[in-house]
Amino acid sequence: MTPNTLLSAREVVREVYMDEKIERYILDIVFATRQPDQYGLPHLRNYISYGGSPRASINLALAAKAYAFIKRRGYVIPEDVRAVCQDVLRHRIGITYEAEADNVTAESIVTDLLNRIKVP
């Protein structure tokens, strides 16, 4: 693969279609890391010291588009978001000492979010 081919592929990935409902789904996931109470996840409040930033939303959308591209689709589906969510968010969530004491990891928090946030 040449550098130009790689740059062209990157541009195609950015053009992969993402419906507004999928964008809202991504925002709900990331906002739930910051305000778990508002998403019916009050049990996570004491486990998260800081949640995903706006960059987390942007990168989750880009990663989902790239995943859809790899799967040879010109559009993103919720399963694309779910497939890349752990990789994008696990290092963007700060866990508390209480979470560590209870053996709660960032991965388990993301899994809990994905299981409880409504999928469009």
Secondary structure, 3 states (H helix, E strand, C coil): CCHHHHHHHHHHHHCCECCHHHHHHHHHHHHHHHCHHHHCCHHHCCCEEECCCHHHHHHHHHHHHHHHHHCCCCECCHHHHHHHHHHHHCCCCEECHHHHHCCCCHHHHHHHHHHHCCCC
